[in-house]
Amino acid sequence: SVGCRSKMVVTCDIQFNQNEHGIYFADQLVDGAVVLQADKPKNVKAVILNISGFAITKWREKRFGKTRHFSGREDYMESKTYLMGSETSQIFTIQTGTHTYNFTCKLPENCPTSFEGLHGCIRYIVKVTLVIPWKFNQTYTRGFTVMKMLDLNYESPQIKIPITSENYRSYCCGPCKTDPLKMQIQLPQAGYVPGQRIPVTALVINNTNIAVSEVRYALVMLVRYSSPAPALHSCLERITMTTAKSESVLRNSTRSLTHELLVPSTPPTCLRSCSIIRISYQVEVEARMKGWYSSQTITIPVLIGNVPLWQTPPVIQQQPRGSRMPALTEEVLLQGNEMSKEGEQQSVTEALDEQNVALTGVQSPTDIYPELPPPNYEESTHTMRGDVNEDDLHAFGPCEFAPLYPVYAVPLTMTPTAPVTPEPIRGAYINQNFENDKI
């Protein structure tokens, strides 16, 4: 619980029953209590309980000497209850002592996962307002975490198989053109959860006469914030979550390199449930060339869920209701994630996210898979901490809030396989436009 003491005589404590940290999945029932402790009688017009969920975006851009402001808002739930008094009531007195008011509220089935970012948030709060006659109201707010269940076991089977991508590039060395530098990366599967490690195998065939100084690996989170019409616009936040690097690759030589990237505590992929904040993930491998030559980068999109791939059949046998898509084709799975471009196209993670629907009535992932080790719930270290009182000048108590996400200690269901040399994959894509050559 979180206690909040005003400068007056009332203490407000917002509690969640049998849920100390306030962590819920969409479609669950939020069950808690508001405890008011009065040191002496206090006159109020009303005590109001508001439970709300919303997404907001806000940022500004400066172009040609002018600053433009962009913002957006999307509401998912809003409830208002008078714990004492009413909209038209006169003055009531909170008597000395402890006063407990229980509350329950059903979360919407498709509300998106909580998130706090640089230019916006998806936030769920409980707010208690003491309406004070002839004075400013006093408010006490507590944030809580909501997660939309993204069960990897109900996604396309293609996220369970190895995924490979490759590209080529030649370099100009004076009047001559080198033989190509070929890069191929392979992942054992496309779906992961926080706590797992992504084995990344990179095959670097350096047929150029330029050495590769090092190969860098990164797991990257892409967050696109949008403002709706009439000021339709968006901006991208790129967050590097985990990195690794390996040794050099000499000219005219080949090396196969494998490194693991830990998936830290983070929200799941979100590309459909919120229209103004979209979250996706990708693995990037960069070959850094010696000298003044530019790097070569290749990426593969990955799907981050909050229920891992699990071999034991679920307790709930039926598919989640509301699935709107047939099984994904290989062509769809391998298409590039263009979220890093302004004119973005539908990506594999967007298509997969569209197919996932929250399981109705499910209490937690371990209720679906009893043998699944329960996760720890941890704060994300690469996202922001939000201020739940940022728009309230007369708030009391703690203001910072950070969502908690499940982190598992479970192995991958698939075993990493050695890299092969397949035909070039049409879905491969790179993050740079190479001026000298075309892929």
N, C-alpha and C positions, 0 to 999 in steps of 0.2 A: 504494500500500500504506500501511498504518498501522502504525507501530512503537509498542510499549508496553513500557517498562522498569519492572520492579518494583524494590523496594528491595533485593532479593536479588541473584542472579547470572544471571538468565535474562531474555532479551529475546524477546518474541513479536511476530511480524510476520504479519498476515493479509493475503494477497494474492489478487486475482482475475486470472486469466490473460487477457492481451490485453483487459483491461477495467478500466482504471485506477480509474475512479470507481464500479465495481460497479453497472451499470445493466442490467437484464434485463426481458424481457417474459414474461408468464405462459406456461408450458409449455416454456420454455427450460431448458437445462442450466447450472447454476451450477458453474463450473470454477475451482478456485483451489488455493492452497497455504498451509500453516501452516509458518512458518520459526521454529524455536527456536534462539537463540544463547546458549550457556552459557559464561560466563567461567571457570568452574571446575566440577567435578562437583557435581550437585545431586540429592539423593534425593527421589523422589516415589513415591506409590502408583499414580498413573495420570495420563495426559494425555487429556482428553476433549474431543471436538469436537461441539458442538451447533449445528444449523442449524434455525431456527424462524421461523414466520410467524404472526402473530396480530393481532387487533384488540382493543383495550380501551377502555372508557369509564369515566369517573369524575368525578362532580361532587356538589355538595351544595346543598340549598335550605333556606332558613329561612322557616318559616311559623308564625304564631301563637306566636312565641317558641321554637319547637322546630326543631332542625336535623336534616334527613333526608339520609342518604347514599345515593347511587345508583351502581351500577357494572354493567358487563357485560364479557364476554370471549367471543371467538370464535377458534378455532384453525384454521389452514389447512395447516400442515405442521410436522413435528417429526421430526428425525433425530438419532441419537446414535451416535457412533463413538469407540471407544477407540484413540487414536493410539499409546498406550503403556500396557501393563498391562491389567487387566480389573477387573470388579466385585469379584472375590474374590482379586485378586493381592496379593502382598506388596510389598516395597519394590523399586523400580527406580532406577537411577542414570542421570541425563542426563549423559553424558560431555561434557567440554570440547569446544567446536567448534560447528558449524552442523548442524542436523538439520531436514530438509525432509520434510513429509508432504503429499502431494497429496490433493485431495478433489474429488468431484463430487456433485451433488444435483439431481434433476429437480424443477422447480417445478410445482405443480398447474396444471391448465389454466384453472381459473376463479378463481384467487386475485385479490383486488381490488388496486387500485393503492395504493402506499405513500402515507401521509398523516400529517401531524403537526398536531394541532389543539389548541384550548384545553382541551377536556374529554375528549380521547381521541386515539388514533392507530391506524393500520394500519401495522405495522412488521415488517421482516424483518431478522434478525440472524444473524451467525456468532459463536459464543462458544467460546473455548478455556479450559478449566479445568485448572489444575495442582492435583491432590489431594496436599496436603503432609501427611505423617504428623505427628500431634500439634500441628498448627498450623492456622490458617485457610487454606482454599483460596484460590488466586489466580486471578482471571479476567481475560480480555482479550476485549473485544467490539468488533465492527465491524458497523455497519448497512450495508445495501445497498438500492438502489431496485428495486422490482418494479412493472411496469405491466401492467394488463390492456388489451389492444389494443381501442380503440374506433375502428373504421374508419368514417368518415362515408360512404364510398362504398357500404357494405353496409347502411346504414340506410334507412328509408322514403324514397322519392323526394320526399315532401312537405317534407323539410328543405331541399331545393334550390330551392324556389319562394318568392317573396315572401310574407311573413306580415304581416297588418295587424290592429290592434286599436283600438277607439275606445270612448269613453264620454262621458256628458253630466253636467252638474251645474248646478243653479240655486242662487242665493244669496238669502237673505232680507235685505232692506235696509229695516229698520223694518217697517212694516205691509205692504210690497210684496215681491213676488218677482221677481227679475230673469229676463231671458231666459237660456237656458242657455249655459254655457261648454262648447264641444265640443273634445275632444282626440282626435287620431288619430295613431298611430305606425305606421311601416312599416319592416321590415327586408328586405333583398334575399333572405335565406335564413335558416334556423333553425339551421344547423350551422356551427360554427367550431372552429378550433384555436388554441392560444397562438401569438402572433406576428402574427395577422391583426387587422384593424380592422373593427369592426362599424359600418357606416354607419346611423345612426338618423335617419330623417326624421320630424319632428313637425309636424303641421298643427294650429295653434291657432286656432279660430274663437271669438273673444271677443265674444259678443253681450250681455254684461253691461255694467253701468255702472261696473265695477270693473276697474282696470288689473291686468294680470299683471306683477309686478315683474321676474321672471326665470323662465326655464325651465331646469331642471337635469336632467342625464342621468347615469345610473350603471349600471355592470355589477356585479351583486351575486352573491356566493356564499352559498348557504344550506347549513349543515351541521347535520343533526339527529342528536344523540347519543341512544341508547336504552339502557335497562336492561331485561333480560328479566324474565319472571315469576319469583318472586311479586311483586317490586317493579316492576311494569311501568310505566315512565314514560319521558319524553323531554324534552330541552331543545334549544333552537335557538340556533345561533351565526350571526349575520348579519354578513358581511364585505363592505364596499364596496371593490371592487378598482380601478375606474377611474371617474373623474368628468369631467364637462364642464358648461358652462353657457352660455346665450345671453342675448340682450338681452330687453327687456320687450316686452309686447304691449299696446298701448293698448286702452282700452275701445271697444267697438263696432268692432273691426277684426279682420283676419285676417292671420296670418303663417305661412309655411312655413319651417321651420328644419331644417338638417341638420348633425349633428356625428358624429364618429367616436369610438368607444370601443375602445381597444387591449385585446386579450385578453392578459394577462401570463402568465408561467409559472405553471401551475396544474394540479392533477390533473383528469382527465376526469370527466364526470358519472358518478356511482356511486349507483344506487338499487336494485340487485338483488344484486350480488355480495357485499355485506356487510350483514348484518341489523341491526347496531347503530350503524353510521355511514353516513349517506346524504348524498350531495352533489348539489346541483343549482344551476343558474344562471338568472338572469333579468335582463333589461334593464328599467330603471325610468325613466320620464319624469315629472317633477313640475313642475306649474305653481304657482308661489308668488304668492299674491295680495297686493296692497297692503293695508295696514291690518291689522285684526284678523281678517280672514277666513282660514279654514283653507285649506291647499293641496289641490290635486287631483292624484292620482297614478294612473298607469296602467302596467301591466307586461306583458311578453311573455317567456315561458320560452324559453331557448335551450339547445341541446345542445352541450357542449364535448367534443370528441374528442381523440385524439392521432395520428390520421392524417387529413390534410385531404381535402376533395373534390378529385378529380384527374381530368383529362379522358383521360389515357392509360389504356388497358385494363390491368388488373393481370396480373402473370405467372401468378398462381394464378387460374384462371378460375372454378372452382366456388364456390358460396356457402359461407360458413362453416357447418360442420356443427353441428347442434343448434338451428337456428332454430326457435322455437316459435310464432311469430306470423305471421298473414297481413299483407298490406300495410295500413298504418294508413289509416283514413278521415279525411276533412277534419274531421269532427266531433271525432274523437279528438285530432287535431293541435291544434285550436283551443281545447280545454278548458283551463281555468285551472290553473296550478300552485298548489295550496293548501298547499304545504309549510310556509308561514309560519304556518299555523293548527294548533292542537293536534289538531283532528279532521281531519287531512289526507285528501285524496282522491287518486286516481291522477292524475298529471299527464302531459302530453305527453312530458316528458323521462323519466319513469318507464317509460312504454310503449315509448319508443324504446330505452332502456337494456336492457329485457327482451329486445328483439329481437337485440341485438348479442352475438356469441359470439367468443371469441378464435380466431384462425386457428392451427390445429395445425401445429407444425413451422416456423413463420415465424420468421426470425431478427431482422428489423427491418422497419419500414415501407418502407425503400428496397429491400428484397429483393422486395417485392410490386410496387412502382412504381419501376423502375430510373431513370426520368427525374425522379423527385421529388428536389428538392434536399435533402441531408441536414440534419436539424435540429441546432441547438445544444441542449445539455442544461443547464438553468439551475435555480437554486434559486428557489422561490416566495418573494416578499417579503411576502406578506399572510398567510401561514400561520406556524406555529411551528417552532422547532428543538427536536428531541426529545433526551432524555437516555437513551441506551441502557444506562446503568449505574444507573438510578434505584432499582432494587430490590436492588442488590448493594453491600454495605458494604465489600467487599474487592476492588474492581475497580481495575485500573490502566489508564492510557492515556486518550486523549480520550473524553469522554462525550457531546459534542453531535453530533447527526446531523440532516441535512436532505435529504430526497429531491430528486432532480433530474428535471425534466420536459422533454420536447421542445418547443422553440420554433422555429417555421418562418418562413421569409422567402418566403412564397408568396402570390400574390394570390387574391382570391375568384374562384370560377368563375362567379359570377353578377354581372351589372352592376346597380347600384342603379337602381331605377325611380322616376319621379316619383310622388308620392302621388296617389291617386285618391279619389273620394268614394263608397265602396261603401255597401251597406246595412249597418246596424249588425251587428257580428259577435257572435254569442251567446257566443262563448268569451272575450270581453274580461272582464277583472276588475280590481279595484282593491284597494289595500292598506288602505283605510280604510273604516270604517262612517260614512256621512254621516248626521248626526242630523236634518238639516232636510229632506232629499229622498231619493227612491229613484231608482235608475238605471232 
